[in-house]
Amino acid sequence: MTKLLDFARLSARQVRKKRMRVLLTAFGIAIGIAAVVAMVSFGEGIRYQAIETIRQQSDLTLIEVTGSVKDGTVIPITESKAELVRKIPHVEAAGPVYRVSFSTLRQTYIDVLGIRAEDLRALFRPALASGELYPASSSQVLLGHELAEKLKKYEGIREGDLFTVVIRDYNEYGAPSDRKLAIKTGGTLRAREDALDTLLIMDRDAVSALSNESMPYNAVYVRVDDPENVMAVARDVQSLGLTANGAFRQIESVNRFMDLVILFLSIFAAISLVVGALMIVNTMVMSVYERTREIGVSMALGASQGDVVTLILTECLYIGMIGGIVGDLLGIFFSWVINTAGKAYLISQTGDLFSAFARYDLALVTPGILIAGFLVAVILSLVSGIYPALQAARMNPVEAIRHT
Amino acid sequence: MHATIEADNLRKVYRGSIPALGEASFTVGKGEFVTLIGRSGSGKSTLLNILGCLDSPSSGTLSLDGVPVDFRDSARLVSIRRQKIGFVFQQFNLLPHLTAQENVEYPMLFNYREPEERARTAGGLLERVGLDGRKDHLPAELSGGEQQRVAIARALVSDPPIILADEPTGNLDQKTSGEIFSLMQEIGRERKTTFFVVTHEREFGEYADRSFRLVDGTVTAI
């Protein structure tokens, strides 16, 4: 170990002696690293904004669990399955629901959510604009904000009104048969900006009572305690043979898409890294050639081939470290340029479309990107040094000493 | 008591060419000061490189300090070079960016010694070769004679039993050459170090205990 430290000191001397050449070479790598850092930061920035937007606009911790089709058979959500879902760790609340549809006498279609009032409370924390939640097993219903507006406008139905809906069943031959049901609107939800706004919500058991036979649930709504745990819960749901859906799926696809975009951006930026690496190979081959005699003498004085390789690679290590640090700094600078000049330009060119970006940084430099950039520079330099180092170690000392 | 250098029928033929060295057989004892005189092209350097384990003979055997040298075992050759041999070159071959002190310490980076020990050993040797006040000078700031003194100190740093010198005064004037030869002679006597010095000048024969002549690849005693 101490030997390596002494080698490091010796190589540092070489590096200092050829300061200009080393700096120029390191700069080659640095530009490549900076390009990659800036590109990845840019991609990460866009990813961050996209995900933030999804987070703000949707309910991340809500998962809709539905039955899935496996080998052609439907796995239904039975009471016991629903119970298993409820027991998944990090599940705060779970409510099995029915989804059916009614139509009014004037053919306005109404989507219906059959859910127990306590589940509705635990899952959605409903805020009422007026009226009350429905009691159990009654035909009193709760209207979503938009639906209430629509009914009022087109059907003249107001809160407290009793009105008739049509339930269309199909018999075994596919022929429809309609039943009529009188329901009473007992309350209206405040606007929520989510799916509940357009729904008619009523008690689960009241919905199941509409059917003669017992039917499996259409879905289980699940509330997860923290956005961080959503993916884990989704995996557990899938291992039960059920399907999990929700806003987190959007985040997943954004991530997949951005991974691809970042990969492509990086590949182009990485071309400059290849050029940088070739510069290192060139510099070190030249350096080895110039020091042919020195290397031969060192071998005569007791340096092994391994010692020679170590000495040359140590120099490359320095080039890599300088290149990595300078590259990271340049990368931060490039990102800053993207965030100031680039953002202003983008917004001025695209107008309202990207005005949301004004609040965010377009490029997001994270410590991880910088560490990765530094490591890539160091590893690339060491790899570039292998050929010159081996070339040095394979020298014939007799000829090397004679070299002028 | 074994010989320090024991060469038996050393031969070197470069591919597709006449022998560079033919049938070199001789022994050198501990602490002996030997000169090998020959014209350029007579195979002196080839012989010296084989003795220094930098080159391998086409045939023949070599023992250094009582140990037979296996020229196929490169790791072993490295350790022989580290422990048994010190080199002095015609061109001095000091590393230009290292000071005199650092140049003398240099071989101890490979034959590893702690920094304090390195500084002590190198300092003592520089003092011995009369360069006490010039330890921190770069080679370019030293005269030829001084550079060669540094090189001699460097060759002695691992306290090897054998010093191989390849025309050590070839780049020096007459007076300085004499000084270098007498320094080597003194050191050889003090430390019981064997000196094997290649030269093409007969006049330094006076410093030698024995002289060999190399003519057309064959070693003969004078």
Interface residues (C-beta under 8 A of the other chain):
Chain A: T2 K3 D6 F7 L10 R13 Q14 K17 R293 E294 V297 S298 M299 A300 L301 G302 A303 S304 Q305 D307 P397 V398 I401
Chain B: S45 N49 G52 L54 D55 S74 A75 V78 R81 R82 F87 F89 N93 L95 H97 L98 Y106 P107 L109 F110 N111 Y112 E114 P115 R154 S158
